[in-house]
């Protein structure tokens, strides 16, 4: 954010950085007011001690003017104050220029405070941010000298109409992070330099009248419900430095007139509904541009990436086509063009960008090979070329990118072996070259990647065994090796594996190895679609963090052991497995344990007993019921 510069900085420095000046004499009115303020705040966390420091000008957060022997600033920020009774007392100090009560627990601004402090003509800064203020915004009557008003990060609600109309000298207005709705408030101050109303519920259009406020340097309207187009005349705001519009419902085109603002350094308009082509020239003076998550179409203008001041560019998640412009600014730090319809080859001219740290070209239609010249981008920390149509080998030259932390090349058509040079990327945290056509073995030197947390090599044609050295990769949290042609024994795994160990769809065989029993942090183990045999080992039931065990389509046999109730077990496609799992209930024994009763036999016996009883009762025969049988005496 751009803050109104010199004046606000002056007040802040006076309060927090300048040495506190102790004065021998304050007016009796001010001294009495400060004593009352002290008594009102007594018992709170405000660290004032009138006995040790009788002069209020020496108290923390109090600034005074040496020439007039008067108090000019009070900061009570960050003391968890919830009672607002002290606020009217502050208004008795008629020399006050700054009041900061931010980062507390205040719930209301008293009408008495508005009435009394509104009469202090010299009051320039009022900061109530990060409190618990609720209800509607009070009407700020008076306050003719107020230049900075910060009410952000509260819970104010409702429309704003006349509440700010009297603040004709306001230079900075911050209402961000509240619950306001209705039309955008601008107020009557034609000297306004900063307008911040982000994270509210304002709706409607951006008023055309905003272009009449020619001193505006910062406009932040983000995260509201604004609709319609950006006023075409916005380019007349010749002092504008920052324009933030993201997360609204704005539509139409980006005004070409923005290219006329020589001071504009940052434009953020992502997550809207802008359409059509991006106008050329709007990056002429920019340092940062973000137009991602819109509906822009057409090609990237040829001059779009070349302005010398341009540092970050995000055009991702649009419908742009064509190729990447050849000319690019040497100042570029981040370039995001992912999730478009761009094509052609990735230009070798990226090698000229010595400051480039993030290059994201994923989910496009780029073809050809990965330019080995990228190894000249020595500052590169993230390279994402995934989900394209790239072919050819993985260049070993990428091993020269010593600052690289993330390498994503998945879902391409890369072929050949994994070059050992890749294992020289000592800063690498994420390596994803899955779903390509890579062959050969996993280089044993992969264990040189001591910072690696995520490895994804699945969906290739890798063969051979898993290197024994992998156990030394103690930072590894995820290992994805599924859908390859790996075989041999499974070595000891890194003990900190946590997210998943995926060895599915390979050529592993024999018993499930006991060394997997040491993976106490592992959440998902996938051994499906191999040729594992023997029983499901019971040590798997003791893995404390396991939530998913996938054993489908192997040659396992025996009884399925009992797992914890939260473990999702998949075991289909193992013909030798006994589908009736072990029971926690003990098997019935001959004594002391009830036996299962065959209901048809029980019913038949009961019917026989009734039949014989009927014979006995319906005849003159004598019947004797013994321990085991009914005897009929003829």
C-alpha positions as CSV (number, residue, x, y, z in Angstrom):
1,X,0.0,0.0,0.0
2,X,1.0,3.6,-0.6
3,X,0.6,5.7,2.5
4,X,0.2,9.5,2.3
5,X,3.8,10.3,2.6
6,X,5.4,13.1,4.4
7,X,2.7,14.2,6.9
8,X,1.7,10.8,8.1
9,X,5.4,9.8,8.4
10,X,6.1,12.9,10.4
11,X,3.3,12.1,12.9
12,X,4.4,8.5,13.2
13,X,8.0,9.4,13.8
14,X,7.0,11.9,16.4
15,X,5.1,9.3,18.3
16,X,7.3,6.3,18.0
17,X,10.8,7.2,17.0
18,X,11.6,10.7,18.2
19,X,13.0,10.8,21.7
20,X,10.3,11.8,24.2
21,X,10.6,15.4,25.3
22,X,10.0,16.2,28.9
23,X,8.5,19.6,29.6
24,X,8.6,21.4,32.8
25,X,5.2,23.0,32.3
26,X,1.9,22.0,30.7
27,X,-1.2,24.1,30.9
28,X,-3.4,23.2,33.9
29,X,-6.2,22.2,31.6
30,X,-4.0,19.7,29.8
31,X,-2.4,18.4,33.0
32,X,-5.8,17.9,34.5
33,X,-7.0,16.1,31.4
34,X,-4.0,13.8,31.4
35,X,-4.5,13.0,35.1
36,X,-8.1,12.2,34.4
37,X,-7.0,10.0,31.4
38,X,-4.5,8.3,33.6
39,X,-7.1,7.5,36.3
40,X,-9.5,6.3,33.6
41,X,-6.9,3.9,32.2
42,X,-5.6,2.8,35.6
43,X,-5.8,-1.0,35.9
44,X,-5.4,-1.6,32.2
45,X,-2.2,-2.6,30.5
46,X,-1.2,1.0,29.6
47,X,2.3,1.3,31.2
48,X,1.9,4.8,32.7
49,X,3.1,5.6,36.3
50,X,2.3,9.1,37.4
51,X,4.3,8.6,40.6
52,X,7.6,7.7,38.8
53,X,6.9,9.9,35.8
54,X,4.9,12.9,36.9
55,X,5.3,14.7,33.5
56,X,2.8,13.2,31.0
57,X,5.2,14.1,28.1
58,X,7.5,11.4,29.2
59,X,4.8,8.7,29.1
60,X,4.9,6.0,26.4
61,X,2.8,7.0,23.4
62,X,2.6,10.7,24.3
63,X,4.2,13.3,22.1
64,X,4.5,16.9,22.9
65,X,5.5,20.2,21.2
66,X,8.4,21.8,22.8
67,X,7.6,25.3,21.5
68,X,4.0,25.4,22.8
69,X,4.5,23.0,25.7
70,X,1.4,21.2,24.6
71,X,0.4,17.6,23.9
72,X,0.1,16.9,20.2
73,X,-0.2,13.1,19.9
74,X,-1.7,10.2,21.9
75,X,-1.1,6.6,21.0
76,X,-3.0,3.9,22.9
77,X,-2.5,1.2,20.3
78,X,-2.3,-2.5,21.2
79,X,-3.4,-2.4,24.9
80,X,-6.5,-4.5,24.6
81,X,-8.7,-1.7,25.8
82,X,-12.4,-2.5,25.8
83,X,-13.9,0.4,27.8
84,X,-14.5,3.5,25.8
85,X,-15.0,5.8,28.7
86,X,-11.6,7.4,28.3
87,X,-12.4,8.7,24.8
88,X,-14.2,11.9,25.7
89,X,-11.4,12.8,28.1
90,X,-9.0,12.9,25.2
91,X,-11.1,15.5,23.5
92,X,-10.3,18.0,26.4
93,X,-6.8,18.4,24.9
94,X,-7.4,21.1,22.3
95,X,-3.9,20.9,20.9
96,X,-4.2,17.3,19.9
97,X,-3.1,16.5,16.3
98,X,-3.1,12.7,16.4
99,X,-5.1,10.0,18.2
100,X,-4.3,6.3,17.6
101,X,-6.5,3.8,19.5
102,X,-6.0,1.0,17.0
103,X,-5.6,-2.7,17.9
104,X,-7.8,-2.7,20.9
105,X,-11.3,-4.1,21.7
106,X,-13.4,-1.0,21.5
107,X,-17.0,-1.7,20.4
108,X,-18.4,1.8,19.8
109,X,-17.5,5.4,19.2
110,X,-19.4,7.6,21.6
111,X,-21.5,10.5,20.3
112,X,-19.8,12.6,23.0
113,X,-16.4,11.8,21.5
114,X,-17.6,12.9,18.0
115,X,-19.1,16.1,19.4
116,X,-16.1,17.2,21.5
117,X,-13.2,16.0,19.3
118,X,-15.0,17.4,16.2
119,X,-14.3,20.9,17.7
120,X,-10.5,20.4,17.7
121,X,-9.5,22.1,14.5
122,X,-5.9,20.9,14.6
123,X,-6.8,17.2,14.8
124,X,-5.3,15.7,11.7
125,X,-5.1,11.9,12.3
126,X,-7.7,9.6,13.8
127,X,-7.1,5.8,13.8
128,X,-9.6,3.3,15.1
129,X,-8.5,0.3,13.0
130,X,-8.5,-3.3,14.3
131,X,-11.1,-2.9,17.0
132,X,-14.6,-4.4,17.4
133,X,-16.7,-1.4,16.3
134,X,-20.2,-2.3,15.2
135,X,-23.3,-0.6,13.9
136,X,-23.6,2.3,11.4
137,X,-20.8,4.8,10.8
138,X,-21.3,7.9,12.9
139,X,-21.7,11.3,11.2
140,X,-18.4,13.2,11.5
141,X,-19.5,16.7,12.2
142,X,-16.7,19.2,12.5
143,X,-13.2,17.7,12.1
144,X,-12.4,20.4,9.6
145,X,-8.7,19.7,9.9
146,X,-8.9,15.9,9.7
147,X,-6.6,14.5,7.1
148,X,-6.3,10.8,7.9
149,X,-9.2,8.6,9.0
150,X,-8.6,4.9,9.5
151,X,-11.6,2.8,10.6
152,X,-10.5,-0.4,8.9
153,X,-10.8,-4.0,10.3
154,X,-14.0,-3.5,12.3
155,X,-17.6,-4.6,11.8
156,X,-19.3,-1.4,10.7
157,X,-22.3,-2.0,8.5
158,X,-24.9,-0.3,6.4
159,X,-24.9,2.4,3.7
160,X,-22.7,5.5,3.8
161,X,-24.3,8.7,2.6
162,X,-23.7,11.9,4.5
163,X,-21.5,10.6,7.3
164,X,-18.3,11.7,5.6
165,X,-19.6,14.8,3.7
166,X,-18.1,17.3,6.2
167,X,-14.5,16.0,6.0
168,X,-13.5,18.4,3.3
169,X,-9.8,18.3,4.2
170,X,-9.5,14.5,4.2
171,X,-6.4,13.1,2.4
172,X,-6.6,9.4,3.4
173,X,-9.8,7.4,4.0
174,X,-9.5,3.7,5.0
175,X,-12.7,1.8,5.5
176,X,-11.4,-1.6,4.5
177,X,-12.5,-4.9,6.1
178,X,-15.9,-3.9,7.4
179,X,-19.5,-4.9,6.4
180,X,-20.5,-1.7,4.6
181,X,-22.8,-2.0,1.6
182,X,-24.5,0.2,-1.0
183,X,-22.7,2.7,-3.2
184,X,-19.1,3.6,-3.0
185,X,-18.4,6.5,-0.6
186,X,-16.0,9.2,-1.9
187,X,-16.9,12.2,0.2
188,X,-16.5,15.8,-0.6
189,X,-12.7,16.2,-0.1
190,X,-11.2,17.1,-3.4
191,X,-7.7,16.8,-1.8
192,X,-8.3,13.1,-1.2
193,X,-5.1,11.1,-2.0
194,X,-5.9,7.6,-0.7
195,X,-9.2,5.7,-0.9
196,X,-9.2,2.3,0.6
197,X,-12.6,0.4,0.9
198,X,-11.5,-3.2,0.2
199,X,-13.3,-6.2,1.7
200,X,-16.7,-4.8,2.2
201,X,-20.0,-5.4,0.4
202,X,-20.2,-2.3,-1.7
203,X,-22.1,-2.8,-5.0
204,X,-23.1,-0.8,-8.0
205,X,-20.8,0.9,-10.4
206,X,-17.6,2.8,-9.9
207,X,-18.9,6.4,-9.9
208,X,-17.8,8.5,-12.8
209,X,-17.2,11.3,-10.4
210,X,-14.1,9.6,-9.1
211,X,-12.1,11.2,-11.9
212,X,-12.8,14.6,-10.4
213,X,-10.6,13.7,-7.4
214,X,-7.4,14.6,-9.2
215,X,-5.1,14.2,-6.2
216,X,-5.8,10.5,-5.8
217,X,-2.6,8.4,-5.6
218,X,-4.1,5.1,-4.2
219,X,-7.5,3.5,-5.0
220,X,-8.3,0.1,-3.5
221,X,-11.8,-1.1,-4.3
222,X,-10.9,-4.8,-4.1
223,X,-13.1,-7.6,-2.7
224,X,-16.5,-6.0,-3.1
225,X,-19.5,-6.5,-5.4
226,X,-18.9,-3.8,-7.9
227,X,-20.2,-4.2,-11.4
228,X,-20.0,-2.5,-14.8
229,X,-16.9,-1.1,-16.5
230,X,-14.1,1.1,-15.2
231,X,-14.7,4.7,-16.2
232,X,-12.9,5.5,-19.4
233,X,-11.7,8.9,-18.1
234,X,-9.8,7.2,-15.2
235,X,-6.6,8.0,-17.2
236,X,-7.1,11.6,-16.2
237,X,-6.0,10.9,-12.7
238,X,-2.5,12.0,-13.5
239,X,-1.1,11.3,-10.0
240,X,-2.5,7.8,-9.6
241,X,0.2,5.3,-8.5
242,X,-1.8,2.2,-7.4
243,X,-5.1,0.9,-8.7
244,X,-6.5,-2.2,-7.0
245,X,-9.8,-3.7,-8.3
246,X,-9.5,-7.4,-7.8
247,X,-12.3,-9.7,-6.7
248,X,-15.3,-7.8,-8.0
249,X,-17.7,-8.3,-10.9
250,X,-16.3,-5.6,-13.2
251,X,-16.7,-6.2,-16.9
252,X,-16.0,-4.6,-20.3
253,X,-12.5,-3.6,-21.4
254,X,-9.6,-2.3,-19.4
255,X,-9.5,1.4,-20.3
256,X,-6.6,2.2,-22.7
257,X,-6.4,5.6,-21.0
258,X,-4.5,4.0,-18.2
259,X,-1.4,4.1,-20.4
260,X,-1.5,7.9,-20.1
261,X,-0.8,7.9,-16.3
262,X,3.0,8.3,-16.0
263,X,2.9,7.7,-12.3
264,X,1.0,4.4,-12.3
265,X,3.2,1.7,-11.1
266,X,0.7,-1.0,-9.9
267,X,-2.5,-2.3,-11.5
268,X,-4.3,-5.3,-10.0
269,X,-7.6,-6.3,-11.6
270,X,-7.7,-10.1,-11.2
271,X,-10.8,-12.1,-10.6
272,X,-13.3,-10.0,-12.5
273,X,-15.1,-10.4,-15.8
274,X,-13.1,-8.3,-18.1
275,X,-13.2,-9.3,-21.8
276,X,-11.7,-8.7,-25.2
277,X,-8.1,-7.9,-26.0
278,X,-5.6,-6.4,-23.5
279,X,-4.9,-2.9,-24.7
280,X,-1.3,-2.3,-25.7
281,X,0.7,0.4,-23.9
282,X,-0.8,0.0,-20.4
283,X,2.4,-1.4,-19.2
284,X,4.4,1.6,-20.3
285,X,5.1,2.8,-16.8
286,X,4.0,-0.1,-14.7
287,X,6.1,-2.2,-12.3
288,X,3.4,-4.7,-11.3
289,X,0.4,-5.9,-13.4
290,X,-2.1,-8.6,-12.5
291,X,-5.0,-9.3,-14.9
292,X,-5.4,-13.0,-14.0
293,X,-8.7,-14.9,-13.8
294,X,-10.6,-12.8,-16.3
295,X,-11.8,-13.5,-19.9
296,X,-9.2,-11.7,-21.9
297,X,-8.7,-13.1,-25.4
298,X,-6.5,-12.4,-28.4
299,X,-2.7,-12.3,-28.3
300,X,-0.3,-10.6,-25.9
301,X,0.7,-7.2,-27.4
302,X,4.2,-7.2,-28.8
303,X,5.4,-4.4,-26.5
304,X,3.6,-5.7,-23.4
305,X,6.6,-7.3,-21.7
306,X,9.3,-4.9,-22.8
307,X,8.9,-1.7,-20.6
308,X,12.1,-1.3,-18.6
309,X,10.4,-0.8,-15.2
310,X,8.2,-3.9,-15.5
311,X,8.9,-6.4,-12.6
312,X,5.9,-8.7,-12.2
313,X,3.3,-9.7,-14.8
314,X,0.3,-12.1,-14.2
315,X,-2.0,-12.9,-17.1
316,X,-2.8,-16.4,-16.1
317,X,-6.3,-18.0,-16.3
318,X,-7.5,-16.1,-19.4
319,X,-8.1,-17.1,-23.0
320,X,-5.0,-15.6,-24.6
321,X,-3.5,-17.2,-27.6
322,X,-0.5,-16.7,-29.9
323,X,3.1,-16.7,-28.8
324,X,5.1,-15.1,-26.1
325,X,6.5,-11.7,-27.3
326,X,10.2,-11.8,-28.0
327,X,11.2,-8.5,-26.3
328,X,11.1,-8.7,-22.5
329,X,12.1,-6.4,-19.8
330,X,15.4,-7.2,-18.0
331,X,13.7,-6.1,-14.8
332,X,11.2,-8.9,-14.9
333,X,11.1,-10.9,-11.6
334,X,7.9,-12.9,-12.1
335,X,6.1,-13.9,-15.2
336,X,2.8,-15.9,-15.0
337,X,1.1,-16.9,-18.2
338,X,-0.3,-20.2,-17.2
339,X,-3.8,-21.6,-18.1
340,X,-4.2,-19.8,-21.4
341,X,-4.1,-21.0,-25.0
342,X,-0.6,-19.8,-25.8
343,X,1.5,-21.8,-28.2
344,X,4.7,-22.0,-30.3
345,X,8.1,-22.6,-28.8
346,X,9.3,-21.2,-25.5
347,X,11.7,-18.4,-26.5
348,X,15.4,-18.9,-25.8
349,X,15.5,-15.1,-25.1
350,X,14.5,-15.9,-21.5
351,X,18.2,-16.4,-21.0
352,X,18.6,-12.6,-20.9
353,X,16.5,-12.3,-17.8
354,X,19.0,-12.4,-15.1
355,X,16.5,-11.2,-12.4
356,X,13.8,-13.6,-13.3
357,X,12.8,-15.7,-10.2
358,X,9.4,-17.2,-11.2
359,X,8.5,-18.4,-14.6
360,X,5.1,-20.1,-14.9
361,X,3.9,-21.2,-18.3
362,X,1.8,-24.2,-17.3
363,X,-1.4,-25.4,-19.0
364,X,-0.8,-24.0,-22.5
365,X,0.0,-25.4,-25.9
366,X,3.7,-24.8,-26.0
367,X,5.6,-27.2,-28.3
368,X,9.3,-28.1,-29.0
369,X,12.0,-28.7,-26.5
370,X,12.8,-27.0,-23.2
371,X,15.4,-24.3,-24.1
372,X,18.7,-25.3,-22.4
373,X,19.4,-21.5,-22.4
374,X,17.2,-21.3,-19.3
375,X,20.2,-22.2,-17.3
376,X,21.3,-18.6,-17.7
377,X,18.4,-17.5,-15.4
378,X,20.6,-17.8,-12.3
379,X,17.9,-16.3,-10.0
380,X,15.2,-18.7,-11.0
381,X,13.5,-20.2,-8.0
382,X,10.3,-21.6,-9.7
383,X,10.0,-23.1,-13.2
384,X,6.6,-24.5,-14.1
385,X,6.2,-25.8,-17.7
386,X,3.7,-28.5,-16.9
387,X,0.7,-29.5,-19.0
388,X,2.1,-28.5,-22.4
389,X,3.2,-30.4,-25.4
390,X,6.9,-30.2,-24.9
391,X,9.1,-33.0,-26.4
392,X,12.7,-34.1,-26.3
393,X,15.0,-34.7,-23.4
394,X,15.1,-33.1,-20.1
395,X,18.1,-30.6,-20.5
396,X,20.9,-31.4,-18.1
397,X,21.7,-27.6,-18.2
398,X,18.8,-27.1,-15.8
399,X,21.2,-28.5,-13.2
400,X,23.0,-25.1,-13.2
401,X,20.0,-23.4,-11.7
402,X,21.4,-23.4,-8.1
403,X,18.5,-21.2,-6.8
404,X,15.8,-23.4,-8.1
405,X,13.3,-24.6,-5.5
406,X,10.4,-25.8,-7.6
407,X,10.6,-27.7,-10.9
408,X,7.3,-28.8,-12.5
409,X,7.4,-30.4,-15.9
410,X,4.5,-32.9,-15.5
411,X,2.1,-33.9,-18.3
412,X,4.4,-33.3,-21.3
413,X,6.0,-35.6,-23.8
414,X,9.5,-35.5,-22.5
415,X,11.7,-38.5,-23.3
416,X,15.1,-40.0,-22.5
417,X,16.7,-40.5,-19.1
418,X,16.7,-38.3,-16.0
419,X,20.0,-36.4,-16.3
420,X,22.2,-36.7,-13.3
421,X,22.8,-32.9,-13.5
422,X,19.3,-32.5,-12.1
423,X,20.5,-34.0,-8.8
424,X,22.8,-31.0,-8.4
425,X,19.8,-28.7,-7.6
426,X,20.7,-28.4,-3.9
427,X,17.9,-25.9,-3.2
428,X,15.1,-28.0,-4.7
429,X,12.0,-28.6,-2.6
430,X,9.6,-29.9,-5.2
431,X,10.5,-32.1,-8.2
432,X,7.6,-33.1,-10.5
433,X,8.4,-34.7,-13.8
434,X,5.5,-37.2,-13.8
435,X,3.4,-38.3,-16.8
436,X,6.0,-38.0,-19.4
437,X,7.9,-40.7,-21.4
438,X,11.1,-40.8,-19.4
439,X,13.1,-44.0,-19.3
440,X,16.1,-45.5,-17.6
441,X,16.7,-45.8,-13.9
442,X,16.4,-43.3,-11.0
443,X,19.8,-41.8,-10.5
444,X,21.3,-42.9,-7.1
445,X,22.6,-39.4,-6.7
446,X,19.0,-38.2,-6.2
447,X,19.8,-38.5,-2.5
448,X,22.0,-35.4,-3.0
449,X,18.8,-33.3,-3.0
450,X,18.9,-32.9,0.8
451,X,16.1,-30.3,0.9
452,X,13.6,-32.2,-1.3
453,X,10.2,-32.6,0.2
454,X,8.1,-33.8,-2.8
455,X,9.2,-36.2,-5.5
456,X,6.7,-37.2,-8.3
457,X,8.1,-39.4,-11.0
458,X,5.0,-41.5,-11.7
459,X,3.6,-42.2,-15.1
460,X,6.9,-42.7,-16.9
461,X,8.8,-45.8,-18.1
462,X,11.5,-45.8,-15.4
463,X,13.0,-49.2,-14.7
464,X,15.5,-50.8,-12.4
465,X,15.3,-50.6,-8.6
466,X,14.7,-47.8,-6.2
467,X,18.2,-46.5,-5.0
468,X,19.2,-47.6,-1.5
469,X,20.4,-44.1,-0.9
470,X,16.8,-42.8,-0.8
471,X,16.6,-43.5,2.9
472,X,19.0,-40.6,3.6
473,X,16.5,-38.1,2.2
474,X,15.2,-37.1,5.7
475,X,13.2,-34.1,4.5
476,X,11.1,-36.1,2.0
477,X,7.4,-36.0,2.8
478,X,5.9,-37.4,-0.5
479,X,7.3,-40.1,-2.9
480,X,5.3,-40.8,-6.0
481,X,6.8,-43.6,-8.1
482,X,3.6,-45.3,-9.4
483,X,3.0,-46.4,-13.0
484,X,6.5,-47.2,-14.1
485,X,8.5,-50.4,-14.6
486,X,10.4,-50.5,-11.4
487,X,11.3,-53.8,-9.8
488,X,13.6,-55.5,-7.3
489,X,13.4,-55.2,-3.6
490,X,12.0,-52.1,-1.8
491,X,14.8,-50.4,0.2
492,X,14.4,-48.7,3.6
493,X,12.4,-45.5,3.0
494,X,12.9,-42.0,4.5
495,X,11.4,-42.1,8.0
496,X,9.7,-38.8,7.7
497,X,7.5,-39.8,4.7
498,X,4.1,-38.4,5.6
499,X,1.8,-37.6,2.7
500,X,2.0,-40.7,0.5
501,X,4.3,-43.5,-0.6
502,X,3.1,-44.6,-4.0
503,X,4.7,-47.7,-5.6
504,X,1.6,-48.8,-7.5
505,X,1.6,-50.2,-11.1
506,X,5.2,-51.4,-11.1
507,X,6.8,-54.9,-11.2
508,X,7.5,-55.4,-7.5
509,X,6.9,-59.0,-6.2
510,X,7.4,-61.1,-3.2
511,X,6.2,-60.4,0.4
512,X,5.4,-56.8,1.5
513,X,8.7,-55.8,3.1
514,X,9.0,-55.4,6.8
515,X,10.9,-52.2,6.5
516,X,7.7,-50.4,5.6
517,X,6.7,-50.9,9.3
518,X,8.9,-48.0,10.3
519,X,6.9,-45.3,8.5
520,X,5.1,-44.0,11.6
521,X,4.1,-40.7,10.0
522,X,2.8,-42.1,6.6
523,X,-0.8,-41.3,5.8
524,X,-1.3,-43.2,2.5
525,X,0.5,-46.3,1.2
526,X,-0.3,-47.5,-2.3
527,X,1.2,-50.9,-3.4
528,X,-1.6,-51.8,-5.8
529,X,-1.1,-53.3,-9.3
530,X,2.1,-55.2,-8.5
531,X,2.8,-58.9,-7.8
532,X,3.1,-58.8,-4.0
533,X,2.4,-62.2,-2.5
534,X,1.9,-63.8,0.9
535,X,-0.2,-62.4,3.7
536,X,-1.0,-58.8,4.5
537,X,1.5,-58.2,7.3
538,X,0.1,-57.2,10.6
539,X,2.7,-54.6,11.2
540,X,0.7,-52.4,8.7
541,X,-2.1,-52.3,11.3
542,X,0.2,-50.6,13.7
543,X,1.1,-47.6,11.5
544,X,-0.3,-44.8,13.7
545,X,-0.9,-42.2,11.0
546,X,-2.2,-44.4,8.2
547,X,-5.5,-43.4,6.7
548,X,-5.4,-45.2,3.4
549,X,-3.9,-48.6,2.4
550,X,-4.3,-49.6,-1.3
551,X,-3.3,-53.2,-2.0
552,X,-5.6,-54.0,-4.9
553,X,-4.6,-56.3,-7.8
554,X,-1.7,-58.2,-6.3
555,X,-1.3,-61.9,-5.4
556,X,-1.9,-61.6,-1.7
557,X,-3.5,-64.4,0.3
558,X,-4.6,-65.3,3.9
559,X,-6.9,-63.5,6.2
560,X,-7.2,-59.7,6.1
561,X,-6.1,-58.3,9.5
562,X,-8.1,-55.8,11.5
563,X,-7.2,-52.1,10.8
564,X,-8.2,-49.1,12.8
565,X,-11.6,-47.9,11.8
566,X,-10.4,-44.7,10.1
567,X,-8.1,-46.6,7.7
568,X,-9.6,-47.0,4.2
569,X,-8.5,-50.3,2.8
570,X,-8.7,-51.4,-0.8
571,X,-7.8,-55.1,-1.4
572,X,-9.9,-56.2,-4.5
573,X,-8.2,-58.3,-7.1
574,X,-6.3,-60.6,-4.7
575,X,-7.9,-64.0,-5.3
576,X,-6.1,-65.7,-2.4
577,X,-7.4,-63.2,0.3
578,X,-10.0,-64.4,2.7
579,X,-12.7,-61.7,2.3
580,X,-14.1,-62.5,5.8
581,X,-11.8,-60.4,7.9
582,X,-10.5,-61.4,11.3
583,X,-13.1,-60.7,14.0
584,X,-12.5,-58.8,17.2
585,X,-15.1,-61.2,18.9
586,X,-13.5,-64.4,20.2
587,X,-14.5,-67.6,18.5
588,X,-17.1,-69.7,20.2
589,X,-15.7,-72.3,22.5
590,X,-17.2,-75.6,23.8
591,X,-17.7,-74.3,27.4
592,X,-18.6,-71.0,28.8
593,X,-19.3,-69.3,25.4
594,X,-22.6,-69.4,23.6
595,X,-22.7,-71.4,20.4
596,X,-24.4,-70.1,17.3
597,X,-27.9,-71.5,17.1
598,X,-29.3,-73.0,13.9
599,X,-32.7,-71.5,13.7
600,X,-34.4,-74.1,11.4
601,X,-33.3,-77.0,13.7
602,X,-34.6,-75.0,16.7
603,X,-38.0,-74.5,15.1
604,X,-38.3,-78.2,14.1
605,X,-37.5,-79.3,17.6
606,X,-40.1,-77.0,19.0
607,X,-42.7,-78.2,16.6
608,X,-41.9,-81.9,17.5
609,X,-42.2,-81.1,21.2
610,X,-45.6,-79.5,20.7
611,X,-46.8,-82.4,18.6
612,X,-45.8,-85.0,21.3
613,X,-47.3,-82.8,24.0
614,X,-50.5,-82.8,22.1
615,X,-50.5,-86.6,21.9
616,X,-50.0,-86.8,25.6
617,X,-52.7,-84.3,26.5
618,X,-55.1,-85.6,23.9
619,X,-54.9,-89.3,25.0
620,X,-54.9,-91.3,28.1
621,X,-51.2,-92.2,27.9
622,X,-48.9,-91.3,30.6
623,X,-46.0,-89.0,29.6
624,X,-42.8,-88.5,31.5
625,X,-40.4,-85.6,30.7
626,X,-36.9,-86.7,31.5
627,X,-33.7,-84.8,31.2
628,X,-33.1,-85.5,27.6
629,X,-36.3,-86.9,26.1
630,X,-40.1,-87.2,26.3
631,X,-41.2,-90.8,27.1
632,X,-44.7,-92.0,26.3
633,X,-45.9,-94.9,28.4
634,X,-48.3,-97.2,26.6
